[in-house]
Amino acid sequence: MKINHIDNCSDNKYLDVCLHFVGQSRNHDAFVEVYNFYAGRVKAYLAQKGLTDGVAEELMSEIMLRVLRESDRFNPNTETASGYIFCIARDHWLTFNRGYQRIEFEQDDPMLKLSST
């Protein structure tokens, strides 16, 4: 089935159908529609969380790949493509954020010096 490209998608049901179609048949054209509509929005969401442009771009790519891989789990009868994709984006961002929280310390801190007694 050929997916007709849309420039201004005000009908979110169309994207729900596209994502469902990706999950059922791995249709390339349907995924391109979903990607073109949501990739920039996901990147903007990540930028609002304080990520740099490069990191947001990298995470957006990982998120959209995860959307592709897990699209067979999407059910258009119980959820929307937008809700599904941004739930994945939020979870991916939280995982990324937890992994990059580091304890900061000063190299000159006397408490870090080993005693030789």
C-alpha positions in Angstrom: 0.0 0.0 0.0 1.4 3.4 -1.0 1.2 6.1 1.7 0.3 9.6 0.3 2.6 12.3 1.6 1.0 15.1 3.6 2.6 18.5 4.1 0.3 19.8 6.8 -1.0 17.0 9.0 -3.8 18.3 11.1 -5.4 14.9 11.2 -3.6 13.0 13.9 -5.6 9.9 13.1 -3.6 9.7 9.9 -0.4 9.5 11.9 -2.0 6.9 14.2 -2.8 4.8 11.1 0.7 5.3 9.7 2.4 4.2 13.0 0.1 1.2 13.2 0.9 0.3 9.6 4.6 0.5 10.4 4.1 -1.9 13.3 2.1 -4.3 11.2 4.0 -4.4 7.9 7.2 -2.3 8.5 6.1 0.0 5.7 8.9 2.4 4.8 6.7 5.2 3.5 4.5 5.1 6.6 7.6 5.4 8.9 8.8 8.3 6.8 5.5 10.1 7.4 5.8 9.5 11.2 9.5 10.4 11.3 9.0 13.6 9.3 6.2 14.8 11.6 7.6 13.8 15.0 11.4 14.0 14.7 11.6 17.7 15.0 9.0 17.8 17.7 10.9 15.2 19.7 14.2 17.1 19.3 12.4 20.3 20.5 11.1 18.5 23.5 14.6 17.3 24.4 16.0 20.8 23.9 13.4 22.1 26.3 14.8 19.6 28.8 18.1 21.5 28.6 20.1 19.3 26.2 22.5 20.7 23.7 21.5 20.6 20.0 24.0 17.8 19.3 22.9 15.6 22.2 19.2 16.3 21.4 19.8 15.2 17.8 21.5 12.0 18.9 18.8 11.1 21.4 16.1 12.0 18.9 17.6 9.5 16.4 17.8 6.8 19.1 14.1 7.5 20.1 12.9 7.3 16.6 14.7 4.0 16.1 13.1 2.7 19.2 9.7 3.9 17.9 10.4 1.9 14.7 11.5 -1.2 16.6 8.5 -1.1 19.1 5.8 0.1 16.7 4.2 -3.4 16.7 3.2 -2.6 20.3 1.2 0.5 19.3 -2.5 0.1 19.4 -4.4 2.9 17.7 -7.6 1.9 19.4 -6.3 2.7 22.9 -3.6 5.4 22.3 -2.4 8.1 19.9 0.8 8.1 18.0 1.8 11.3 19.7 1.2 9.9 23.2 3.1 6.7 22.3 6.1 8.5 20.8 6.4 11.1 23.6 6.1 8.4 26.3 9.1 6.7 24.6 10.9 10.0 24.4 10.3 10.8 28.1 11.4 7.4 29.2 14.5 7.6 27.0 15.4 11.1 28.3 14.9 9.9 31.9 17.3 7.0 31.3 19.8 9.2 29.7 19.5 11.8 32.5 20.0 9.2 35.2 23.1 7.9 33.4 24.7 11.3 33.3 24.2 12.5 36.8 27.6 12.5 38.4 29.0 13.4 41.8 31.2 16.4 41.4 34.2 17.0 43.6 37.2 19.2 43.6 40.6 17.6 42.8 42.2 19.6 45.6 39.8 18.5 48.3 41.9 17.5 51.3 39.4 14.7 52.2 40.5 12.9 49.0 44.1 12.7 50.1 45.2 9.3 51.4 46.8 9.2 54.7 50.1 7.3 54.9 49.9 6.6 58.7 
